[in-house]
Amino acid sequence: DLFDLLQTYKVEFPDPNPAIEAKKEDIDFEFIEEDLPKLINSIEFGAERTREIIRSLKDFSRLDNCEPQSVNLHACIDSTLLILQHRLKKGIQVICNYGDIQSVRGYTGLLYQVFMNLLINAIDALEEKVAQDRQFVPVITINTESMNSDWVVVQIADNGPGITTENQDKIFDTFFTTKPRGIGTGLGLAITHQIVVEKHGGQLTFNSALNVGTEFRVILPVARG
């Protein structure tokens, strides 16, 4: 509306006096006229993103009810990716291939924690490889599918450095970590395994090859008996 008003002034008074011209030049009016709408659009976009992140953080941090609930795994994954955008936007490509899967009976907050731990591990591995090879293109691939009417599978794979053979038998051990001192706690995968297997009656498996990458498979029952 303000720009419309100024445009009307320009049409009705095409020859402003020297004081007005001097003021326009002093404030760089042409730049403001071009930049301000972009700035407002950026603020609007940032506010919308902030709202999405806050909504995701509320979902992620909420305490689970005593009883399990129907959980949309795709919504869990999407919200977790949104929370991790500050790390993913550094050049990591994420490819999501979502299948037609059912909701599962489980604990929403705990399943958020599962995906958070697996994705953070993938990001850490990819950043490590990027640091060694600047030409490397880091990719995380997430696939979901129904194994049958009773089970769903979530695969989270990275094309990072992989896990050495001697470490593969230890990765679910409490306090075991291959990360530098002060970076990893050695609890993430142990807790993830406990949540999937003990809390949800599912399975957590992985495949890894050096210089090829690592894939974790989260297999969850649609409904626990």
Secondary structure by P-SEA (a helix, b strand, c coil): caaaaaaaaaaacccccaaaaaaaaaaaaaaaaacaaaaaaaaaaaaaaaaaaaaaaaaaacccccccccccaaaaaaaaaaaaccccccbbbbbbbccccccccccaaaaaaaaaaaaaaaaaaaaaaaaacccbbbbbbbbbbbccccbbbbbbbbcccccccccccccccccccccccccccccaaaaaaaaacccccbbbbbccccccbbbbbbbbbcccc
